[in-house]
Amino acid sequence: MPKKILSGVVISDKPNKSITVLVERKYQHPLLKKVIKSKKKYNVHDEQNKFKNGDKVKIIECKPYSKTKKFEVIGDHK
């Protein structure tokens, strides 16, 4: 199975070598046919502490770094 690649916005960069990324997605409700926006926060590994609040980034699924960190940064999203 291929690894998930998501894009989102950095909302927190306080922990060392970690960032929190908010990912938004739109989907259509199966019964009501209404378009729904959902948001989810991911804890992401950032080895060089390079990304700051407000940066748009791409993240990829990887081996678990901790209990909650299961993604790492690929690079900035243009």
Phi and psi in degrees as a GROMACS rama.xvg file:
@    title "Ramachandran Plot"
@    xaxis  label "Phi"
@    yaxis  label "Psi"
@TYPE xy
-70.8715  155.165  PRO-2
-76.319  145.024  LYS-3
-71.8877  136.12  LYS-4
-120.667  122.351  ILE-5
-125.332  158.151  LEU-6
-127.789  143.944  SER-7
-163.877  -167.592  GLY-8
-117.882  136.508  VAL-9
-71.6351  126.082  VAL-10
-112.615  -13.93  ILE-11
-152.145  138.38  SER-12
-132.704  24.7569  ASP-13
-70.1354  -48.8964  LYS-14
-66.2966  152.777  PRO-15
-70.5633  131.695  ASN-16
59.3516  26.5124  LYS-17
-141.6  150.737  SER-18
-138.663  158.732  ILE-19
-110.039  127.692  THR-20
-116.48  131.681  VAL-21
-97.3186  119.232  LEU-22
-109.811  125.949  VAL-23
-106.759  140.705  GLU-24
-139.041  151.354  ARG-25
-114.889  137.873  LYS-26
-148.804  161.465  TYR-27
-96.4348  131.384  GLN-28
-63.5522  132.839  HIS-29
-62.9332  -33.5116  PRO-30
-99.2783  -44.4697  LEU-31
-84.7014  -16.1095  LEU-32
62.7315  19.8281  LYS-33
-90.7586  141.361  LYS-34
-79.6777  125.451  VAL-35
-116.886  138.324  ILE-36
-100.758  129.221  LYS-37
-126.073  148.95  SER-38
-122.109  145.938  LYS-39
-144.479  141.422  LYS-40
-100.066  136.672  LYS-41
-122.32  136.169  TYR-42
-85.9491  127.805  ASN-43
-127.138  141.332  VAL-44
-80.7605  128.612  HIS-45
-129.625  93.4714  ASP-46
-58.2112  -42.5459  GLU-47
-94.8202  6.64613  GLN-48
50.6663  44.5692  ASN-49
-86.9546  -31.9959  LYS-50
-96.3293  142.093  PHE-51
-118.546  172.943  LYS-52
-56.1411  137.017  ASN-53
90.2967  -11.0898  GLY-54
-71.5267  141.085  ASP-55
-91.449  127.953  LYS-56
-133.486  158.928  VAL-57
-108.283  136.356  LYS-58
-125.34  152.797  ILE-59
-131.581  145.995  ILE-60
-66.542  143.427  GLU-61
-151.841  -173.302  CYS-62
-65.5082  150.443  LYS-63
-67.2033  127.331  PRO-64
-86.5891  -27.6372  TYR-65
-158.422  -169.428  SER-66
-60.2649  -38.2125  LYS-67
-108.623  -18.4575  THR-68
-91.0364  106.673  LYS-69
-127.856  14.1753  LYS-70
-131.779  155.566  PHE-71
-135.731  158.833  GLU-72
-78.5824  134.02  VAL-73
-89.2148  -47.2663  ILE-74
172.917  -175.606  GLY-75
-80.2772  148.664  ASP-76
-95.7846  120.431  HIS-77
